[in-house]
Amino acid sequence: MAGTNHKIIIITAPSGAGKTSITRYLMQHFSQLAFSVSAATRKPRGKEKDGVDYHFISEEDFKQKIQHNEFVEWEMVYEGKYYGTLKAELERIWALSKIPVLDIDVKGAIHVQQLYPGSALSLFIEPPTVEELKKRLETRGTETAESITARVNKAAYELSFKEHFNNTIVNDDLQRACGEAEKIVSDFIQS
């Protein structure tokens, strides 16, 4: 495990709130950052690439990595769908003298924040409303009606944890939300 002098940025939100868009914006604006590629047992969506967007691995491989304590955090986010942050991924980024950016779910974000007290910055991206979140998920065209319902129900629960994070950014306007995130991250990098 890395020492507390290693900074880490955690970006979390209910699914569809815009955390990936904000993460991409930050990655384009700060050369000091490196995206921490999470492991996932789900299939790639759209143009997602293995090793770039996620490390797409089988459920069996994922469970073996859990047994070997290879994750900083992991969770079964939906039935049979595991996501996690590999310790080796953080070590790889720190070895490059960069700050890892984790785009992860709420429970994992709370756990990582507890593991790195004093060296983690956490941003909670909040949708303007749960109804707007549902519209965004429907617009994606990648979800079934069933999975949208599950994600919306989970989002309502996850919103109750926003007070656990350093900063909450309401994503009612993506450009404004990105600018707010940029200022917070800039201050953190310079601290």
C-alpha positions in Angstrom: 0.0 0.0 0.0 1.3 3.4 -0.9 2.1 6.0 1.7 -0.2 8.9 2.5 2.0 11.3 0.5 0.5 9.8 -2.7 -2.5 12.0 -3.8 -5.6 10.4 -5.2 -8.7 12.0 -6.8 -12.0 10.2 -6.4 -15.0 11.1 -8.6 -18.3 9.4 -7.7 -22.0 9.8 -8.6 -25.1 7.8 -9.2 -25.0 6.2 -12.7 -25.9 8.8 -15.3 -25.1 11.9 -13.3 -22.2 12.8 -15.5 -19.1 11.6 -13.6 -17.5 10.1 -16.7 -18.0 13.3 -18.7 -16.5 15.4 -15.9 -13.6 12.9 -15.5 -12.8 13.1 -19.2 -12.8 16.9 -19.0 -10.4 16.9 -16.1 -8.1 14.4 -17.8 -7.8 16.7 -20.8 -7.0 19.7 -18.7 -4.4 18.4 -16.2 -1.3 16.6 -17.4 -0.5 15.6 -13.8 -3.5 13.2 -13.7 -3.8 9.7 -15.0 -7.0 7.8 -15.3 -7.2 4.7 -13.1 -8.8 2.0 -15.2 -11.2 0.0 -13.1 -11.8 -3.8 -13.5 -15.4 -4.8 -14.5 -17.2 -8.0 -15.2 -19.7 -6.4 -17.6 -19.5 -6.4 -21.3 -18.1 -3.3 -23.1 -20.7 -0.7 -24.2 -20.5 1.2 -27.5 -16.9 2.0 -28.3 -15.4 1.1 -24.9 -12.0 -0.6 -25.1 -10.4 -3.1 -22.8 -7.6 -1.6 -20.8 -8.7 1.9 -21.7 -12.2 2.3 -20.3 -12.2 -0.8 -18.1 -10.2 -4.0 -17.7 -13.0 -6.3 -18.8 -12.5 -9.6 -17.0 -14.6 -12.6 -16.3 -16.5 -13.0 -13.0 -14.3 -16.0 -12.2 -11.1 -13.9 -12.7 -12.5 -11.1 -10.6 -13.3 -13.4 -7.7 -9.8 -14.8 -7.8 -8.4 -11.3 -7.6 -10.7 -10.7 -4.6 -9.3 -13.8 -2.9 -5.7 -12.7 -3.6 -6.4 -9.2 -2.1 -5.6 -7.4 -5.3 -8.2 -4.7 -5.0 -8.2 -1.4 -3.1 -12.0 -1.5 -3.4 -14.5 -3.7 -5.2 -18.2 -4.2 -5.1 -20.9 -6.2 -6.8 -22.8 -3.1 -8.1 -25.6 -5.1 -9.7 -26.3 -8.8 -9.6 -23.4 -10.5 -11.2 -21.7 -7.2 -12.2 -18.5 -6.6 -10.3 -16.4 -3.4 -10.4 -13.2 -2.7 -8.6 -9.9 -0.7 -8.4 -6.8 -2.8 -8.6 -3.9 -1.9 -6.3 -1.5 -2.5 -9.2 -3.3 0.2 -11.2 -2.7 2.9 -8.5 0.9 1.8 -8.0 1.4 2.0 -11.8 0.2 5.6 -11.9 2.1 6.7 -8.8 5.3 5.2 -10.4 4.7 7.7 -13.2 4.6 10.5 -10.6 1.0 11.2 -11.5 -2.2 11.5 -9.5 -4.7 8.6 -10.1 -8.2 9.7 -10.9 -10.8 7.1 -9.9 -14.2 7.2 -11.5 -16.0 4.8 -9.1 -19.3 4.1 -7.4 -20.4 5.7 -4.1 -19.6 2.8 -1.7 -16.2 2.2 -3.3 -15.4 5.9 -3.1 -16.2 6.1 0.6 -13.9 3.1 1.2 -11.0 4.5 -0.8 -11.4 7.9 1.0 -11.1 6.1 4.3 -7.9 4.2 3.1 -6.2 7.5 2.1 -7.1 10.1 4.7 -5.5 13.4 4.1 -4.3 12.6 0.6 -7.6 12.0 -1.2 -9.9 14.5 -2.8 -13.4 13.3 -3.4 -16.0 14.9 -5.7 -19.7 13.8 -5.6 -21.5 14.6 -8.9 -25.2 15.2 -8.2 -27.8 15.1 -10.9 -30.3 18.1 -10.8 -33.1 15.6 -10.1 -33.7 11.9 -10.0 -36.2 12.4 -12.9 -33.5 14.1 -15.0 -31.2 11.2 -14.2 -33.8 8.7 -15.5 -34.0 10.7 -18.8 -30.2 10.7 -19.2 -30.2 6.9 -18.7 -33.0 6.4 -21.2 -31.2 8.6 -23.8 -28.0 6.5 -23.6 -29.9 3.7 -25.3 -27.7 1.1 -23.6 -30.1 0.1 -20.8 -33.2 -2.0 -20.5 -36.3 -0.6 -18.8 -35.5 -3.0 -15.9 -31.9 -1.8 -15.5 -33.0 1.8 -15.7 -35.4 1.2 -12.9 -32.7 -0.5 -10.8 -30.2 2.4 -11.5 -32.8 5.1 -10.6 -33.7 3.3 -7.4 -30.0 2.9 -6.5 -29.4 6.6 -7.3 -32.0 7.8 -4.9 -30.2 5.7 -2.2 -26.7 6.9 -3.2 -27.7 10.6 -3.0 -28.1 10.1 0.7 -24.3 9.7 1.0 -23.2 13.0 -0.7 -22.3 14.5 2.7 -19.5 12.0 3.0 -17.5 13.6 0.3 -15.2 16.7 0.2 -17.2 18.5 -2.5 -20.6 18.1 -4.2 -21.1 19.4 -7.7 -24.6 19.6 -9.1 -24.5 18.7 -12.8 -27.4 20.8 -14.1 -25.1 22.3 -16.7 -22.1 20.2 -17.8 -19.9 23.1 -18.8 -20.4 24.9 -15.5 -20.0 21.6 -13.5 -16.7 20.9 -15.4 -15.4 24.4 -14.6 -16.3 23.9 -10.9 -14.5 20.5 -10.8 -11.5 22.1 -12.6 -11.1 24.8 -9.9 -11.4 22.3 -7.1 -8.8 19.9 -8.7 -6.4 22.7 -9.5 -6.4 23.8 -5.8 -5.8 20.2 -4.7 -2.9 19.6 -7.1 -1.2 22.8 -5.9 -1.8 22.1 -2.2 
